[in-house]
Amino acid sequence: MSVAHVTIHSADFESSVDFYREIVGLDIIRELKAAGRHIVFLAEEKNETAIEIIKDEKALPVSGGISVGFRCEDIEAKHRFCEERGLAPGEIIAPGPDVRFFFIKDPNGVTIQFI
């Protein structure tokens, strides 16, 4: 068994899709517009775990208790990239010699961890 997707209901749909495309680096792999709903799935490739964004004007910001982690090639470069875009990344944490990460928030308040 594997995780198919993580769903985020978003009152700021366009900003959310842009965040996962431009900041995280995912591509839109599927888009659905039916029965008054707009849903986008983003991932690096088809058949990988995706982020599902559902347009929902009534969605409230996430107040905590959930985070989504993404691997990146160069933690310092990703940290600078986030700083340059005004995302206020936390400091890079290094709890062990082979583990380094930092956190930012997406437009919905979801904590994003870059590892």
CORPEZI-V337726 format. One record per backbone hydrogen bond with DSSP energy under -1.0 kcal/mol. NH is the residue of the N-H (numbers start at 0). CO is the residue of the C=O. Records with the same first field share a line. If there is no record, write none. Layout:
NH=CO + CO
This chain:
5=49
7=51
9=53
15=11
16=12
17=13
18=14
19=15
20=16
21=17
22=18
23=18
25=19
26=42
28=40
29=40
31=38
33=36
36=33
38=31
39=52
40=29
41=50
42=26
47=44
49=3
50=41
51=5
52=39
53=7
54=37
55=9
58=55
61=107
67=110
69=112
77=73
78=74
79=75
80=76
81=77
82=78
83=79
85=82
86=81
89=102
92=100
98=95
100=92
101=113
103=111
105=109
108=105
110=65
111=103
112=67
113=101
114=69
